[in-house]
């Protein structure tokens, strides 16, 4: 109860105090203004131009590349069947001489044996052809000479036949016939004389009878020989002499033809024989080449590692393995591709970096620039590298290819080709560069290459000043011309200059 009354008393006192204040007379407005202090406009926010270390970095993405690689491929010249029995797995550590791929050699060994046997046969055939050619070279001139002699003899025989042979043959036939007739005539006449003589004596002795008998037989024989002579004469006139004449003429024609043929064909046959020998020699050479290539292909099939290293499937192209999965599948299926890289042996201790430079950064990149390398698999392990080369032509759809070399030896044996990396490459650096925040630098609306700032003046309005800018890094821009150290520029455009 006492607390309630005390509170009411305090409230009444406060009301009376306010009432008394309100009833006091107020001074005039002019007097109030004269006594209020004059307010100053707040100072604009500025940036101070300062000299400081300035550098520009470009980040490149890439992968580890193997500097020392040995590509394994088979380029057969003759053989085409490569049956894989087994292959060393991808990622294997190999030593020089290790068998990378085991191939089935049965068929190629059989083919080599057959070709060697065929070579012996062809060698014998070639030797026989060479001997035939040698003898033919000796006999062809003789055969030509013999054809000339035969033709000459045939001409002489025909001339002799028509000049002497035929007339004498005709005369002989006539003479033989005449002699046979005369012989018959003589023997007949002798018989008549003997008969007349012995008939006059009226007595024929036994001896005389014998003489007459013999003479009569002589007459019969002469008559028969006459008949034969007549037949021979007819045979000679109708058949023998015409046939002999025809044979002589035909023989002469044949000799002439034989001579023409010998002159025409014998040189051609000799030339053909020479060409046959040359062809057989070429075929033997080709066969020898095929055999040599086949043996060489067999040596290729003994696929021993030429060096130490780690075995990868496929070809290493721009820091990536090409066709590794497909080659692994083909080897597993027992077949091996030819005329392409199927395996690559790499040396992990000899690595470089193959990175991609974006087109917007190409103008800033040049050989000799250094940077820090971060291995994606080991982010806490930083490496130093130097840009060695950049390809002048952009890669298809992936910027420009750049190659960087590590500045120090690589101690981490776990680093392998194709591992991803990022490189922070320093492309520009200056110890005492004039810099400003990029937000305080403005560009002309009609020419964005013309830049300016608003220079702060402690007295008067800010000054619009043209500046020449250099590189930009993060939120800072380098000032090349137009300002000096210590100048202050407005952080934003003055009022009324917003456009």
Secondary structure as GFF3:
##gff-version 3
##sequence-region A 1 499
A	DSSP	alpha_helix	2	22	.	.	.	ID=ss1
A	DSSP	alpha_helix	29	35	.	.	.	ID=ss2
A	DSSP	beta_strand	46	48	.	.	.	ID=ss3
A	DSSP	beta_strand	50	66	.	.	.	ID=ss4
A	DSSP	beta_strand	69	73	.	.	.	ID=ss5
A	DSSP	beta_strand	84	87	.	.	.	ID=ss6
A	DSSP	beta_strand	93	94	.	.	.	ID=ss7
A	DSSP	beta_strand	99	103	.	.	.	ID=ss8
A	DSSP	alpha_helix	106	160	.	.	.	ID=ss9
A	DSSP	pi_helix	161	165	.	.	.	ID=ss10
A	DSSP	alpha_helix	166	200	.	.	.	ID=ss11
A	DSSP	alpha_helix	206	235	.	.	.	ID=ss12
A	DSSP	pi_helix	236	240	.	.	.	ID=ss13
A	DSSP	alpha_helix	241	261	.	.	.	ID=ss14
A	DSSP	pi_helix	262	266	.	.	.	ID=ss15
A	DSSP	alpha_helix	267	300	.	.	.	ID=ss16
A	DSSP	beta_strand	303	304	.	.	.	ID=ss17
A	DSSP	beta_strand	309	313	.	.	.	ID=ss18
A	DSSP	beta_strand	315	317	.	.	.	ID=ss19
A	DSSP	beta_strand	320	322	.	.	.	ID=ss20
A	DSSP	alpha_helix	324	332	.	.	.	ID=ss21
A	DSSP	beta_strand	341	346	.	.	.	ID=ss22
A	DSSP	beta_strand	351	357	.	.	.	ID=ss23
A	DSSP	three_ten_helix	359	364	.	.	.	ID=ss24
A	DSSP	beta_strand	370	375	.	.	.	ID=ss25
A	DSSP	beta_strand	378	390	.	.	.	ID=ss26
A	DSSP	beta_strand	400	406	.	.	.	ID=ss27
A	DSSP	beta_strand	420	437	.	.	.	ID=ss28
A	DSSP	three_ten_helix	438	440	.	.	.	ID=ss29
A	DSSP	beta_strand	442	443	.	.	.	ID=ss30
A	DSSP	beta_strand	451	455	.	.	.	ID=ss31
A	DSSP	beta_strand	463	473	.	.	.	ID=ss32
A	DSSP	beta_strand	476	481	.	.	.	ID=ss33
A	DSSP	beta_strand	488	490	.	.	.	ID=ss34
###
